[in-house]
């Protein structure tokens, strides 16, 4: 019989891997990995805000990540700076200011390791309910807007010419990303959220022939990585979040090697 | 009523003014071609008309319920997504089965159904893009450099296909092109753009226009395109 906390970690990790599959594929296709980073790092500031205002952590993180996503989108559109500069400035500023804020807030004691790298082994059943509801929300929105999101990815101009709305496309993408950051933060921490998103999707890419296939493969790889990572962490006592991500990167290497061998 | 009427259109990105004082009308069934040097704002104008680029001054009116079929520039389509031609076409939305088969046959893409978008040759890719635009039964086709990167036989085939399509559907065409010889032969109207409209009108009229000769120089007579980086002349230069 496996321990209760391990079971909770497995469930939470698998649910997050499911939500990450379509969202992570979109991040990979849209070349927005660093956008995910900036949004993820804003989560740290969100934790500090949540603590300062006495809000639930997930709410603070979702608010800050959402605000960050919108501001970064606006700055990228303005075009005063190169996109990578905007993302670098915001990602690192959020991280630094978040750490400073957390240390200055009176009466707040933030476990830095847990915030940066997550603590999947401490998720409660209440957390799992929240994570499951949030993930179901993300998957529902993805399914509802899937055709439009694919069109917006392939060519924003094509989406608009065919009567779609670019503003909706961007808004839905950024806000689901913010929601994901809030959900995944406790499990893998601000530093590895992007890894949860893009590694399974990137590993799925060489095997996929259609966008939907890539999403399904990403989900499978993500869940296998959660199981393998937690198992590895259990045996070796290595930190759980990084172990999961490390397993995803093994998946990435294997799938690319397989592709190479096939050709 | 015109399909599209643009008046005094200006587009700015940051502090850069990409287009200014652009007037343009597109009537039903006509072929209008936009020519001009690189950086003249040709793609920007098309994007403004489809509504993908906000305009900072002027107005663009479209006929109510105007159906637009658009083909983006090849280089602008995201290639990181694994997707077959058939799936790409299905993303245009729900259509009657017969209509789809008809378009696939007309554009000769039926055999490409299972090929990945990233693996298509230039000519095949343009046909797939055109097929997608046609699936929408458009009143107006907006094509952004549809023959970019095609060799001459493929280019000739593409224009023949386009002529057939127009004959059959009666759709108007607004396109950006660098192929001056084809432009002059196939267009009803030519718009010579360089940040603003230098000159426009029937091909014969435009080719006599000083503004056109200035932009395209002596080579215009050979109907070969070669863009010039500096326009130091009067009248049609950048400002």
Interface residues (C-beta under 8 A of the other chain):
Chain A: X28 X29 X30 X31 X78 X79 X80 X147 X150 X151 X153 X154 X155 X156 X157 X158 X160 X161 X162 X166 X205 X208 X209 X210 X211 X213 X214
Chain B: X13 X14 X47 X50 X51 X52 X68 X69 X70 X72 X76 X77 X78 X80 X81 X82 X83 X84 X87 X88 X91 X92 X93 X116 X132 X136 X142
